[in-house]
Amino acid sequence: MSSENTLDDENTFKILIATDVHLGYLEKDAIRGNDSYNTLDEILKCAKTNQVDFILLGGDLFHENKPSRRCLHNCITMLRQYCMGDTPIQFNILSDQTVNFNTTQFPWVNYQDENLNISIPVFSIHGNHDDPTGAEGLCALDLLSASGLVNHFGHSQSVERIEISPILMQKGNTKLALYGLGSIPDERLYRIFVNNQVTMLRPKEDQDEWFNLFTIHQNRSKHGPTNYIPEQFLDDFLDLVVWGHEHECLIAPARNEQQLFYVTQPGSSVATSLSPGEATEKHIGLLRVKGRKMNLQKIPLKTVRQFLIQDVVLDDYKDLFTPDTPQVTKKVEDFCYAKVIEMLEEAERERLGCPLTPEKPLIRLRVDYSGGFEAFNTSRFSQKFVDRVANPKDIIHFLRRREQKDDFKDEVNVDYSKLLKTTAVEGLRVEDLVKQYFEAAEQTVQLSLLTEQGMGKAIQEFVDKDEKDAIQELITYQLEKTQRHLQARGVTTEQDIDTEVRRFKDSKKNTTEEENEIREAINRAKAHRLERGDEPLDPDISREFTDVAMDYDEGSVPFPSTTRGRGRGGRGRGGRGRGRGAAASEPKPAGRGRSQKSSATTQSRSIMQAFQASSHRPSQTGATTSYTKDELSIDDSDEDISVMKSARPPPRPATSSSSSSFTKYSSQGQSQSSKGVAFDDSDDDDDDQDNPFKGPSHRSRR
């Protein structure tokens, strides 16, 4: 499949793939205001030049939930310019379109509308920046959908159960099933997956003849216990997953060794944060699908502004200066000036021969001044580069190396205030704090009466819901139950009591009995609060799990950003005296102070180990399947990234019954197993860099 002439025929789908365009980002900036518009123009122009069948967008077309008038005007203008015309559409849609496009009063694909003349259809899911809001659940994409410019799909109406129905397409003999799921808060979607409430429908007939393409917009890397979506949650009948929301460009398909599908992460087309993940070269993908074979060609974007980032640790340059050197601050400033000049010269060399690349680059120098150094005036420093960089106000970013965690020799001398302060900066939640403590603590200070999950849940109730008696009631309840157990056993000696208490505690770990005990203790605490006549600070918080809006795509750090325009990113629900827009990573001295005090009152039997995930997803490795074994061959004779499966028996002609007959497949309780696809990892290719199938290629990031 290395020759385009053998690909581009009446049986080959040509799909342009892009994600996270973030149209309108910094549109009021005098230098960077047009960056997102220029890049979208390049993407659409590339689609028209390559005569693609359709464009697939993986969410966050707009940066703001309510785009400005200028932003909408520019978007509509470009879509009309490049996507409308007389070019005939070469593929048909076989599925029930009233199900696929259920958010509009015109539930059919736009190119079949007799009042429109569409040459390149655009299919898009929504992201977390432009997600549906309000009583009617509308988003900016719905405006484009109602005007006939974009086909918005993948919008789930329910927050408890999700059923994903594919858009079934056919071009010649090639059948394509396009699945999509718009952005949902990660913790909520994680819970839905764990509860086996995600179902992906499949055609009942000729299931092995469909190429299954899925696009999703969620956290791919782990930001917390449930604040991401593991790839293993997705069904293993999928062939390719287009992953949006993550901004680092990892467009080369990576194989999931367990599920045996491939994941491509195109990344953002504009840098929305000055983090290392944004510094990689930006690409879009040209996907070709013929039968069950696919080929992904990466196309570099030329209108993206250059971004260079470098880290400097001042303590590593002791031959130049030390904290005791005279005028050390001036010498450090001169040193940083030289580093910025080097990056500017490097950017100028890279820009030669690329007239579409903006002239002024983005420069970021992260300076670690740990060890006694002092920061210099960054505003004065920035004035030297006003005419040479696109971000003069934030060239320099000072940071200190995180202090190492103290060794907890004994529970009495633990400085809980220091531990709480550190974790607040890191953006950890209460249950993470509990887990962190017990992972670092020695065996002698582990809990002996309470379970770690119970303690974590009680502290969460205290901090998030102001249940003042939660910790005390849990201790009292567990103490009473343990005493009854010891009396029933007739244990009398001190050594036997210690052994039996630990055995009794271990027998309840991660069981229904433990959950019932925790619930009973919390109910007692609530009853005491009601007897006193106290009211909860936030009556809306009544669910066992809280949903936290996601916004981790604007930085490489694993804690929520607090600088997003919408004010949604990383907000927490509940807490003492916090508004809904408060950052989840803010320290909460009042609540946590009392938590600390309560723990000390009960002899600090350790206050931490997070909930061990009470419900993990069942293993899928033991399932069986009826898929025939395929072989994958790779051709790296050009720069294309080829993912090819061996030829299969000729598919049967499409029938109308395939448009409405589906088989339900739960994403957890799948009846099929791994496809048994054999992958050819031969070493004949010279260029392994573009070959995503040489050994394990998937990696965790951020």
Disulfide bonds with the S-S distance in Angstrom:
none
